[in-house]
């Protein structure tokens, strides 16, 4: 990583954070997943914390993961997401999911997690190496919420900027509920690949319909090179390439 690339990332993330703060969302980023668990356990209107990010179920800390929480001006939690690095050298995502499926199954969605499996999608055999799992993405809806206002793309972009510099993974993947996938939500996240799948229960019944979303390292870099959309027509956010060019000219 060059000093120029690092400075560009810092500047770009700073611009995104300022844009969110202008709209009343204040971010906190951390690697203490015991603290994150306490925050999530207070949300009685959401599904339980996924085991992949639960310190009581997984080895997860600042060495292999981080979380992002957004708060409004009243210090109410209005956003969460988390990402975790997985070492899948010598194996593919298909093998990993078979062995660790319990950590990805939506809590309380199946009568028997031991006999519940995800679809055998082509991408699962392709994804290998340094792989990041991106999950826990949630934005408060309803009155006082921030859904359908352009926040999704900015929030995911911050995580991808940091992930690229921290780990430079070969792939990033996640699961999106089918109703959201059909609305094009993965595109707002920044994912360029979306494959429809299902979780099959012990009697081959469909326990949950979810799409596998994923991107390669190249896809992530390409997404981050696009110009982010401001939350207001009165402001413009600079493209990453323009930040690089501006600093290069000064140098």
BELKABEL-V748178 format. One record per pair of residues at least 6 apart in sequence whose C-alpha atoms are under 7 Angstrom apart, sorted by the first residue. I is the first residue (numbers start at 1). J is the second residue. Records with the same first field share a line. If there is no record, write none. Layout:
I = J ; J
This chain:
8 = 243 ; 244
9 = 161
12 = 240
13 = 158
16 = 154
20 = 26
24 = 72 ; 73
25 = 70 ; 71 ; 72
26 = 70 ; 71 ; 72
27 = 68 ; 69 ; 70 ; 71
28 = 68 ; 69 ; 70
29 = 67 ; 68 ; 69
30 = 66 ; 67 ; 68
31 = 61 ; 62 ; 65 ; 66 ; 67
32 = 61 ; 62
33 = 54 ; 55 ; 60 ; 61
34 = 55
37 = 54
40 = 49
47 = 107
48 = 107
50 = 103 ; 104 ; 106 ; 107
51 = 57 ; 58 ; 103
52 = 58 ; 103 ; 104
53 = 60
64 = 84 ; 85
65 = 83 ; 84 ; 85
66 = 82 ; 83 ; 84
67 = 81 ; 82 ; 83
68 = 80 ; 81 ; 82
69 = 79 ; 80 ; 81
70 = 77 ; 78 ; 79 ; 80
71 = 77 ; 78 ; 79
72 = 78
78 = 139 ; 140
79 = 138 ; 139 ; 140
80 = 136 ; 137 ; 138 ; 139
81 = 135 ; 136 ; 137 ; 138
82 = 134 ; 135 ; 136
83 = 132 ; 133 ; 134 ; 135
84 = 132 ; 133 ; 134
85 = 131 ; 132 ; 133
86 = 130 ; 131 ; 132
87 = 129 ; 130 ; 131
88 = 128 ; 129 ; 130 ; 131
89 = 128 ; 129 ; 130
91 = 128
92 = 124 ; 125 ; 126 ; 127 ; 128
93 = 124 ; 125 ; 127 ; 128
94 = 124 ; 125
98 = 117
101 = 117
102 = 113
109 = 207 ; 208
110 = 201 ; 207
112 = 201 ; 202
115 = 201 ; 202
116 = 199 ; 200 ; 201 ; 202
117 = 199 ; 200 ; 201
118 = 198 ; 199 ; 200
119 = 197 ; 198 ; 199
127 = 171
129 = 170
130 = 169 ; 170 ; 171
131 = 169 ; 170 ; 171 ; 172
132 = 169 ; 171 ; 172 ; 173
133 = 172 ; 173 ; 174
134 = 172 ; 173 ; 174
135 = 174
139 = 146 ; 147
140 = 146 ; 147
141 = 147
150 = 231
152 = 188 ; 189
153 = 188 ; 189 ; 190
154 = 228
156 = 189
157 = 224
168 = 217
169 = 217
170 = 216 ; 217
171 = 214 ; 215 ; 216 ; 217
172 = 214 ; 215 ; 216
173 = 213 ; 214 ; 215
174 = 212 ; 213 ; 214
175 = 210 ; 211 ; 212 ; 213
176 = 210 ; 211 ; 212
177 = 209 ; 210 ; 211
178 = 209 ; 210 ; 211
181 = 211
186 = 213
190 = 223
191 = 213 ; 214 ; 215
192 = 214 ; 215 ; 219
193 = 213 ; 214 ; 215
194 = 211 ; 212 ; 213 ; 214
195 = 211 ; 212 ; 213
196 = 210 ; 211 ; 212
197 = 209 ; 210 ; 211 ; 212
198 = 206 ; 208 ; 209 ; 210
199 = 206 ; 207 ; 208 ; 209
200 = 206 ; 207
201 = 207
225 = 239 ; 240 ; 241
226 = 239
227 = 238 ; 239
228 = 237 ; 239
229 = 237
230 = 236 ; 237
